[in-house]
Amino acid sequence: MERCIYLDHGATTRVDERVLNKMLPYFSINYGNPSSMYFLGRRNKRAIEEARNDVACNIGAKQKEIYFTSCGSESDNLALKGVAYANQYKGKHIITSKIEHPAILNTCNTLEKQGFEITYLNVDKNGLIKLEELNNSIRTDTILISVMFANNEIGTIEPIEQIANIAKMNNVYFHTDAVQAIGNVRIDVQKMGIDLLSMSAHKFYGPKGVGALYVKDGVNFERIQDGGHQEKGKRSGTENVAGIVGLAEAIKYAYREFEFHNKNIIGLRNYFINRLMKMNSDIKINGDLEKRLPGNINVSFPNVDGGELLLKLDEYGICASAGSACSTGESKPSYVLTSIGLTKEETQGTLRFTLGKENTKNEIDFVMKILENTLKL
Ligand SMILES: *Cc1c(COP(=O)(O)O)cnc(C)c1O
């Protein structure tokens, strides 16, 4: 087999074998439409409801508060547009941050064109929003705050409980894009005071093309896609049964096992960071070193072209990304890195390595050897 050192778990993950096995019958034996009344349909309807219950239990929600979607991006769209349209009679102001995923930022863009007003919060040099700025941004017509749980490029974990508290005190809904966080951090929506939360299976060893949105019971939101009655009329379309079953199976294992894996992942991450720092004192690690996703290493190399370095790593079967998968291919500097104060030159020399449960110390040693030989810093 070709050599592959996969250090891009922030982009996607490999489907866990156990998850795949659980999904397989839903492509063949269990092919019924969940809306059909006969046994093939009923059986799949039941599988979906069991999956819904599993997802809910793991994040501290109720079964009826989970809606399945086609991806994290759709969950983000449904959360923001769904709340915005349903509550515009109360106000048309939304608060988010400057470092959100494009699924949030571009949705906000669309909402602005439709007459909504958006405040984009700044972040400090570690990528953390400032609670005081959030407090000062709230107006009488604010209906929603959306701040990501953890950033996909630099791994910074935002002060979610404090944000939720501020939202609650001001009677404003709080949504969090937790696509990077689920499966890496323990999340309990009830304890944390979260009203809406987006997740995507392929970021936690589940399949691509399936996501979920948690919406707290009583939150006023409306559908953004017209069609049949699926998902209580909030998300039309025949359900991706195999995907939904896979998402639920993946979140089950994630919650059961992530603390075990994190020990190894954090150890490898710190080892990697220490070796990078020793290589050259001008190498900079971006993002908060404490409030950080376990597997994230976002590193700026001085006077290096990140794109060229990625190609070099690729020659050795090493998969990493330039800042973020979503901005690769574009020559514009990453807005996340710019927001935390990096210069254009620094952003160009920045790579993101995101470790996962299958990575080993040998792999890191090999990557370090290639980096040392290539960069000669
Ligand atoms: C990957 C990602 C998304 C998009 O999820 P998809 O399932 O790929 O659409 C949204 N937000 C964040 C933070 C992500 O990392």
The ligand as a Tripos MOL2 file, in Angstrom:
@<TRIPOS>MOLECULE
LIG
   15    15     1     0     0
SMALL
NO_CHARGES

@<TRIPOS>ATOM
      1 C1        -16.1550   21.1340    8.1850 C.3       1 LIG1
      2 C2        -16.8360   22.2870    8.8520 C.ar      1 LIG1
      3 C3        -18.1050   22.7210    8.4440 C.ar      1 LIG1
      4 C4        -18.8060   22.1530    7.2540 C.3       1 LIG1
      5 O1        -19.2270   20.8440    7.4330 O.3       1 LIG1
      6 P1        -19.5900   19.9740    6.1300 P.3       1 LIG1
      7 O2        -20.2210   18.7550    6.6580 O.co2     1 LIG1
      8 O3        -18.2990   19.6970    5.4460 O.co2     1 LIG1
      9 O4        -20.5120   20.8100    5.3210 O.co2     1 LIG1
     10 C5        -18.6920   23.7550    9.1380 C.ar      1 LIG1
     11 N1        -18.0820   24.3390   10.1780 N.ar      1 LIG1
     12 C6        -16.8710   23.9460   10.6080 C.ar      1 LIG1
     13 C7        -16.2520   24.6100   11.7840 C.3       1 LIG1
     14 C8        -16.2060   22.9180    9.9590 C.ar      1 LIG1
     15 O5        -14.9990   22.5390   10.3710 O.3       1 LIG1
@<TRIPOS>BOND
     1     1     2 1
     2     2     3 ar
     3     2    14 ar
     4     3     4 1
     5     3    10 ar
     6     4     5 1
     7     5     6 1
     8     6     7 2
     9     6     8 1
    10     6     9 1
    11    10    11 ar
    12    11    12 ar
    13    12    13 1
    14    12    14 ar
    15    14    15 1
@<TRIPOS>SUBSTRUCTURE
     1 LIG1         1 GROUP 0 **** ****
